[in-house]
Amino acid sequence: MNSEFGSFAQWIFAQKRRCSRNWTAIVGAGTPVGGNYRAAARAKSRADFVAKLGIVEEECDEAAYWMEVIMALKLLKPSRLAKLHVEAGELLAIIVASIKTARRAPRS
């Protein structure tokens, strides 16, 4: 399992067990991040890699969005989501940087 992306999914599931309501959107958006990243790692070409990382970017951004909605509506205490929201932002930054690097890397 990919350490960063797998840990992200595991943390989401752990939080879901603690508080099952209000987590459906986060689980739905957050758990595909690791699976799609794994698919990107097995890409058949650079274009395929970039396209699959684009899906990872969208899923991670959607998970962060739902966390923001839940915090704004005060459906959960912000402290329950703060660490996960920060991690989503960090993963998103890594993904975007990877996409930019892959797009500008010279063709081999």
N, C-alpha and C positions, 0 to 999 in steps of 0.2 A: 504494500500500500504506500502511495506517495505520502511522505511524512507531513508536509504542510497541508495539503489538500485533504488527506485522510483524516488528520486531526480535526480539521474544520468540520467535516461531516460527523465525526464521532462526538464532537462537542455539541453540535446541533441535536443529535439524538439523545445525548445525556440530558440536555435541557428539556427536551420534549417529555422525557419520562418524569421530570420534576413538575412540569406544568403543561399538561397536554392541550389545554385550550389555548387559542391564539397562536399556536405554533404551526398550524397546517401550511400557511403560506411560506414561512421560513424553511420548513422541512422540504416543501415542494421545490423551492428555488435553490436552497443551499446544498442539498445532497447531490444534485447532478454535477456540481463543480468538480469534484474529484474524479467522477467517472468520465466526464468530458475531457478533463486534463489528461487522463490516462489514454483516451482515444487520440488526443493530439500528439502524445509521445510516440504513438504508433503510426503517425501520418505517413502517407506514401510519397509525398512530395512537399516542398516548401510551401506551395500554395495551399495544399491540404492542411498542413500544420497551422498556417496563419488562419485559415477558415475555421478550423476546430478551436483554436485559441479564442477566436471571436465569439464562439458559442460559450466558452468558459467565462469570458468577460461579461457577456450578457447575463448569464446565470448568477454570477457573483454580484453584479450590480443589482439585480432583482432582489436577491437575498438582503442586501444592504437597504434597499428601498423599503421592504416589508418591515425590517427592524425599525427603521425611522418612523414608519406609520404607527407601529405598535407603541413606540416610545411617545410619539406626539399625542396619541389618543389615551395615553396612560393606562393601557391594557395590562401592562406589566411594569414593574419598577424598572427605571432605566438602569439600575445597577445589575439587573439580571441580563441585560443585553449589551452593556457597554463594552465588555471585553470582546465579545463576539463581533460587534459592530466595528471595532478597531481592527480586528483580524481580517474582517471582510475587506476593509479599506486597504490594508497592507497587501493582501492577496491580489486585489484588483490592480494596485500599482505595479506589482510584479508581472502580472499578466499583460498589462498594457505595455510595459517596457519590453517584454519578450516579443510581443507582436511588432513593435517598432523596430527592434533589432533584427528580427527575421525578415522584415520587409526590405531593409536596407543592406542586408548582408550580401556580399558579392556572390554571384552564381558560381557554382563549382563545375 
